[in-house]
Amino acid sequence: MFPYYKRFDLQVTVAEETVTEDFEVDKDVKFLRGVLLTSNYDDLLYYRGQQSITINGKEFFPSDYESKLLMTGINTDPNTRYYDLGEEVISGKIRVSYTDIGNDNADFIPYRVSIYVKGERAEQ
């Protein structure tokens, strides 16, 4: 199998609202192995973010799952940055519902949330 990495972006433009987007991985991807969150403003993602992530109709993270639990720092080994999904997840559709929650530690400005997925492509 060949590695697959893909980034999907959500734009958070209004404070304390939920943004829901559906994404689809490439057709030749057979399995998804991991997920990771990052942002152009990591402090907003860390303090203000929570989301649900559903893959092919199966909820992997519930709606109040804090974003900081899916983030990694630059001191993390690059080979261990992704949250392991724990099973062979057949690739397909990913639904992310991201909620911006008010927090005094980070004032709101519009920001981007990036969802990275790690998977395996079929041999070519």
N, C-alpha and C positions, 0 to 999 in steps of 0.2 A: 504494500500500500504506500501511497505517496501522501506527504503531509498537506494539510489544507488549513489556511488561516484566513479569516474574513472579518472585516469591520463593518458594523452597521451603526448609523448615527441617528440620534433623536435630538431635536431642538427644543429646549425648554425656554419659552418666551414669556410665560406668565407665572408669577409667583403663586405657590400653593395650589397648583392645579396638576391634573394627571394627563400625561401624554401617552397615547397608545399607538404602537406601530406594529405592523406585520412585516416580517422579512422572510426571504427564502434563500436557502443555501444553493450553491451550484448543483446541477443535476447529477454530475459525476461523483459527488461526495456520498460515501456509503455510511460513514459513522461520524458522530460528533463526540468528542472526548472531554472538552472543557469549555469554560466561559470565564471572561474577565471583563471588568468595567474600568473605564478611565474617562477623563473629561478634559476639556480645555481649561477648566477651573476646578482642579481637584478638591479644593477646600469646600466648594459648593456641593460637589458630589458626596464628599465625606460627611458633612454636617447636615445637609438638607435632603439627601436622597434616600428613597426606598422604592422598591419595584417588585413586580411579579414577572417571572419568566416561564413561559409555557412552550414546550417543544412538541410538535405534532399532537397537540391536545392534552399532553401530560404536564401538569404543573410541577416544575422543579424547584421553584422558589415562590413562596406565598406573597401576597400583596404588601405585607408589612416587612419584608426582608430588607434590612438596611444595606445600602450600597457599600458602606465601608467594609462589609464582610466579603465583598467580591473584588476589592481593590488590592493591589500590591505596590510596594515601594521599589525604588531603583536599587535598593540593597538586596532585593530578592533575586535568587538565582534565576536567570531567564528560562531555564528548563522546568521550573516549578511555579511559574506565575499564574497559571490557569487553575481555576477551581475545577477539580475532577468531578465529572458528572456521575461517576461511580458505576456505570454500566454502558453497554454498547447501545447508544442512542441512534436509531436510524435517522438519517438527516431528512430535512424537509422544511417545514414552516416553523418559524420562531415568532412568538408574540411577546412583546415587552410592554408592560404598563408601568411607566415611571411616574412617581409622585414627588413633587417638590414640597417639602415640609418646612415651614418657617423655623428659623433657628437664629438666636442672637449672636452666635459665633461667626455667622457668615451672612452678610446682607445680600439680598437678591440682585443679580444682574442676569440678563439672558446668557445661557450657556449651552454647551453641547455635551451630551452623554454618548460615549462610544461603547458599544458592546462588541467584544471580540469573541469569536468562536474558534475553537481548534478542532480539527477533524482529520479524517483520512479519505483520500480519493481512491477510487478503484484503479487498479493497475491499468496502464494504457498500452 
